Amino acid sequence: MASFTTAKIKIVNGKGWIIDDQRPATPGYKKKKYNEAIQSVKNVLNHLKIDIENQKLEITFAGDLIAASGVGASAAQCASLARALNDSFNLNLSDEKINEAAYEGEKAYHGTPSGIDNTASTYGGLIWFVKNLSGGKNTMELLQSSKKIPLIIGNSGITASTAEVVADVKHLKEKDPRKFENIFREYQKLADKAKKALIEGNIFNIGSLMNQNHKLLQDITVSGEINDKLVGIALKNGAIGAKMTGTGRGGLVIALAENADIQEKITKAFRKEGYDAWKTMIG
C-alpha cells in the first residue's frame, strides 16, 4: 500500500494562514526544514493567487508518509496543499496544473527542482521522467511493471539540505566538467536499461543497475558514509541491489529483494542496527 500526505484547509475569519503539521517525521526533520516549508506554502498560495488578505486559512498536514530526506516528503506536502486549495476554492485544476503548483512549492526546498518528486507525488505509480534541460515541457510516462517487486527503505535518521548538496555538486562539476559529462552519460545508459528491466520485471537486472547507480552517486560525492553503510547492510542480508535515494549524505537508501522473506530479513537487519525501515512494493 502506498504512503501518502494529506492536507486539509479550514477557512476562518481573519487574514493570513497557519499550519498544523501532524505528519510523522524523522526526529529533527520538521525543525530543520521549517523555513523551507513556510516558503513552499507561500509559493503555492502565490502561484494559485489565493486571497489571504480577506480570509484566514488553517492548513493541516497529516497522513502516513514519514517526512524524511529522500522520500519526496516536501513534494508530497506541496502537491497535497495544491489539491486541498483546489478543492476548497473550486479551482477546477487538472493534474498538470496541480503539478505546476507543487513544482513552485518545491523551489523553496531545492532552488531549481528536477520536477520528478512533485510529478511522482501528483500522479503516483511507476513513472519514467525526463527533465527538459532547455526549459521546455518535461517528459512523463506512466509505466507498469510485469511483476510485483519488493523494496525496503532504510532511514539513516539524518536530514540533509538538498540545496546545499546540489550547490556542492554544481561546484565540483564546474571544476571538472569532463568527468561529470562522462558520469551523466553513464547515468543515461543506466536509466534506459532500468526502464526496460522494470517493464519486463527483471529484478536481477534492476538490482545490478541499482548497484552501479550507487557507485556513480559516490563518485559525485552525493552519497555519504552513512548511506554506504546502509547499502552494505542491505547487500549483506540478501538484497539484489541497493542505492541511496534523494538528497544523499543521510536520508534514505532503497533496497530490492527477491521475495517477501528476504524483504523481511533486510528490514529486520536495518532495525537491529538501530535504523528505521519500512517495506513497500513496485506493482
C-alpha positions as CSV (number, residue, x, y, z in Angstrom):
1,M,0.0,0.0,0.0
2,A,1.3,3.4,-0.9
3,S,2.0,6.0,1.8
4,F,0.6,9.5,1.5
5,T,0.4,13.0,2.8
6,T,-2.9,14.8,3.2
7,A,-3.8,18.5,3.5
8,K,-7.0,19.9,4.9
9,I,-8.0,23.6,4.8
10,K,-10.4,25.4,7.1
11,I,-11.3,29.0,6.1
12,V,-11.9,31.2,9.1
13,N,-12.2,34.9,9.8
14,G,-9.0,37.0,9.8
15,K,-6.2,37.0,7.3
16,G,-3.0,35.1,6.5
17,W,-2.6,31.4,7.3
18,I,-1.3,29.0,9.9
19,I,0.0,25.4,9.7
20,D,-0.7,22.4,11.9
21,D,1.9,19.8,10.7
22,Q,0.8,16.3,12.1
23,R,2.9,14.3,9.7
24,P,5.1,11.5,11.2
25,A,8.7,12.5,10.7
26,T,12.4,11.7,11.3
27,P,13.4,13.5,14.5
28,G,14.6,17.0,13.7
29,Y,13.3,16.9,10.1
30,K,10.5,19.4,10.6
31,K,12.7,21.8,12.6
32,K,15.5,21.7,10.0
33,K,13.1,22.2,7.1
34,Y,10.8,24.7,8.8
35,N,11.8,27.8,6.9
36,E,11.7,26.0,3.6
37,A,8.3,24.5,4.4
38,I,6.9,28.0,5.2
39,Q,8.3,29.4,2.0
40,S,6.9,26.5,0.0
41,V,3.4,27.3,1.3
42,K,3.8,30.9,0.3
43,N,5.0,29.8,-3.2
44,V,1.9,27.6,-3.8
45,L,-0.5,30.3,-2.4
46,N,1.1,32.9,-4.6
47,H,1.1,30.7,-7.7
48,L,-2.6,29.9,-7.3
49,K,-3.4,33.5,-6.4
50,I,-5.2,32.6,-3.2
51,D,-6.6,35.6,-1.3
52,I,-5.2,35.7,2.2
53,E,-6.0,39.3,3.0
54,N,-9.7,38.8,3.4
55,Q,-9.7,35.4,5.0
56,K,-7.5,33.1,7.1
57,L,-6.5,29.6,6.2
58,E,-5.9,26.9,8.8
59,I,-3.8,24.3,7.0
60,T,-3.4,20.8,8.5
61,F,-0.9,18.3,7.1
62,A,-1.2,14.6,8.1
63,G,-1.1,11.1,6.5
64,D,1.2,8.2,7.0
65,L,4.2,9.1,4.8
66,I,7.1,9.6,7.1
67,A,8.8,13.0,6.5
68,A,12.4,12.2,5.9
69,S,15.2,13.2,3.5
70,G,14.9,11.2,0.3
71,V,11.3,10.1,0.3
72,G,9.8,13.1,-1.5
73,A,8.1,14.4,1.6
74,S,8.4,18.0,0.6
75,A,6.9,17.3,-2.8
76,A,4.0,15.3,-1.3
77,Q,3.4,18.3,1.1
78,C,3.3,20.7,-1.9
79,A,1.1,18.5,-4.0
80,S,-1.4,17.8,-1.2
81,L,-1.6,21.6,-0.4
82,A,-2.3,22.3,-4.1
83,R,-5.1,19.7,-4.1
84,A,-6.6,21.0,-0.9
85,L,-6.6,24.5,-2.3
86,N,-8.2,23.2,-5.5
87,D,-11.0,21.5,-3.5
88,S,-11.5,24.4,-1.1
89,F,-11.7,27.1,-3.7
90,N,-13.2,25.1,-6.6
91,L,-10.3,26.0,-8.9
92,N,-11.0,23.1,-11.3
93,L,-7.3,22.4,-11.7
94,S,-6.1,19.5,-13.9
95,D,-3.4,17.2,-12.6
96,E,-1.0,19.1,-14.8
97,K,-1.9,22.3,-13.1
98,I,-1.6,20.7,-9.6
99,N,1.8,19.5,-10.6
100,E,2.8,23.0,-11.7
101,A,1.7,24.4,-8.4
102,A,3.6,21.7,-6.5
103,Y,6.7,22.5,-8.5
104,E,6.6,26.1,-7.4
105,G,6.4,24.9,-3.8
106,E,9.4,22.6,-4.4
107,K,11.5,25.6,-5.4
108,A,11.6,26.6,-1.7
109,Y,13.3,23.3,-0.8
110,H,15.5,22.7,-3.9
111,G,16.2,26.0,-5.5
112,T,15.8,24.5,-9.0
113,P,13.9,21.2,-8.6
114,S,14.2,18.5,-11.2
115,G,10.4,18.2,-11.2
116,I,10.4,14.4,-10.6
117,D,9.4,14.5,-7.0
118,N,6.3,16.7,-7.5
119,T,5.4,14.7,-10.6
120,A,5.6,11.4,-8.7
121,S,3.5,12.9,-5.8
122,T,0.9,14.3,-8.2
123,Y,0.4,11.2,-10.4
124,G,1.6,8.3,-8.3
125,G,2.7,4.9,-9.6
126,L,5.8,4.0,-11.5
127,I,7.0,6.9,-13.6
128,W,9.5,7.5,-16.4
129,F,10.6,11.1,-16.1
130,V,13.0,13.1,-18.3
131,K,13.7,16.7,-17.5
132,N,13.8,19.1,-20.5
133,L,17.1,20.9,-19.9
134,S,16.2,23.5,-22.5
135,G,13.3,24.7,-20.4
136,G,10.5,23.1,-22.3
137,K,7.9,20.6,-21.2
138,N,9.3,17.6,-19.3
139,T,8.6,14.0,-20.4
140,M,6.3,12.0,-18.1
141,E,5.3,8.5,-18.9
142,L,3.4,6.1,-16.5
143,L,4.9,2.6,-16.6
144,Q,3.6,-0.8,-15.5
145,S,5.9,-3.5,-14.2
146,S,5.1,-7.0,-15.3
147,K,5.6,-8.3,-11.7
148,K,5.5,-7.1,-8.1
149,I,8.9,-6.1,-6.8
150,P,9.6,-6.0,-3.0
151,L,11.5,-3.0,-1.8
152,I,12.9,-1.9,1.6
153,I,13.5,1.7,2.6
154,G,16.2,2.3,5.2
155,N,16.3,5.6,7.1
156,S,19.6,7.0,8.3
157,G,17.8,9.4,10.6
158,I,20.0,12.3,9.2
159,T,18.3,15.2,7.5
160,A,20.4,16.8,4.8
161,S,19.9,20.1,3.0
162,T,19.1,19.4,-0.7
163,A,20.0,22.9,-1.8
164,E,23.5,22.6,-0.1
165,V,24.2,19.2,-1.7
166,V,23.1,20.4,-5.1
167,A,25.3,23.5,-4.8
168,D,28.3,21.3,-3.8
169,V,27.8,19.0,-6.8
170,K,27.4,22.1,-9.1
171,H,30.8,23.4,-7.8
172,L,32.5,20.1,-8.4
173,K,31.0,19.9,-11.9
174,E,32.4,23.4,-12.8
175,K,35.9,22.3,-11.6
176,D,35.9,19.1,-13.7
177,P,33.2,19.3,-16.4
178,R,34.6,16.4,-18.5
179,K,34.4,14.0,-15.6
180,F,30.8,14.9,-14.9
181,E,29.8,14.7,-18.5
182,N,31.1,11.1,-18.6
183,I,29.2,10.3,-15.4
184,F,26.0,11.8,-16.7
185,R,26.3,9.8,-19.9
186,E,26.7,6.7,-17.8
187,Y,23.6,7.7,-15.8
188,Q,21.6,7.9,-19.0
189,K,22.7,4.4,-20.1
190,L,21.7,3.0,-16.7
191,A,18.3,4.8,-16.7
192,D,17.4,3.4,-20.2
193,K,18.4,-0.1,-19.2
194,A,16.4,0.3,-15.9
195,K,13.3,1.3,-17.7
196,K,13.4,-1.8,-19.9
197,A,14.2,-4.0,-16.8
198,L,11.3,-2.5,-14.8
199,I,8.8,-3.1,-17.6
200,E,10.0,-6.7,-18.0
201,G,10.1,-7.2,-14.2
202,N,13.7,-8.4,-14.4
203,I,14.7,-7.9,-10.8
204,F,18.2,-9.2,-11.2
205,N,19.0,-6.6,-13.9
206,I,17.3,-3.9,-11.8
207,G,19.4,-4.8,-8.8
208,S,22.6,-4.7,-10.7
209,L,21.7,-1.3,-12.2
210,M,20.9,0.0,-8.7
211,N,24.4,-1.1,-7.5
212,Q,26.0,0.7,-10.5
213,N,23.9,3.8,-9.9
214,H,25.0,3.9,-6.2
215,K,28.7,3.8,-7.3
216,L,28.0,6.9,-9.6
217,L,26.4,8.7,-6.7
218,Q,29.5,8.0,-4.6
219,D,31.7,9.4,-7.5
220,I,29.9,12.8,-7.4
221,T,30.0,12.9,-3.5
222,V,26.2,12.8,-3.1
223,S,26.4,9.5,-1.2
224,G,27.8,9.7,2.3
225,E,29.4,7.3,4.8
226,I,26.0,6.6,6.4
227,N,24.4,5.8,3.0
228,D,27.2,3.4,2.1
229,K,26.8,1.7,5.5
230,L,23.1,1.1,5.0
231,V,23.7,-0.1,1.4
232,G,26.2,-2.6,2.8
233,I,23.8,-3.9,5.4
234,A,21.1,-4.5,2.7
235,L,23.5,-6.3,0.4
236,K,24.9,-8.4,3.2
237,N,21.4,-9.6,4.1
238,G,20.4,-10.7,0.6
239,A,19.4,-7.5,-1.3
240,I,19.9,-7.9,-5.1
241,G,20.6,-4.2,-5.3
242,A,20.7,-1.2,-3.1
243,K,21.3,2.5,-3.5
244,M,20.8,5.8,-1.8
245,T,17.8,7.9,-2.9
246,G,17.1,11.5,-2.7
247,T,19.4,14.2,-1.4
248,G,22.1,11.8,0.0
249,R,24.6,12.4,2.8
250,G,22.0,11.0,5.1
251,G,18.3,10.5,4.3
252,L,17.3,7.1,2.8
253,V,18.5,4.1,0.9
254,I,16.3,1.8,-1.1
255,A,17.0,-1.9,-1.4
256,L,15.5,-4.5,-3.7
257,A,14.6,-8.0,-2.5
258,E,13.9,-11.2,-4.5
259,N,10.9,-12.1,-2.3
260,A,9.0,-11.3,0.8
261,D,11.1,-13.4,3.1
262,I,14.3,-11.6,2.1
263,Q,12.5,-8.3,2.3
264,E,11.6,-9.1,5.9
265,K,15.2,-10.2,6.7
266,I,16.7,-6.9,5.3
267,T,14.1,-4.8,7.2
268,K,15.0,-6.6,10.5
269,A,18.7,-6.1,9.8
270,F,18.3,-2.4,9.4
271,R,16.2,-2.2,12.6
272,K,18.8,-4.4,14.5
273,E,21.4,-1.8,13.6
274,G,19.2,1.0,15.1
275,Y,17.8,2.3,11.8
276,D,14.1,2.8,11.0
277,A,13.0,0.8,7.9
278,W,9.7,0.1,6.1
279,K,8.6,-2.2,3.3
280,T,6.9,-1.2,0.1
281,M,6.3,-2.6,-3.4
282,I,6.5,-1.8,-7.1
283,G,3.5,-3.0,-8.9
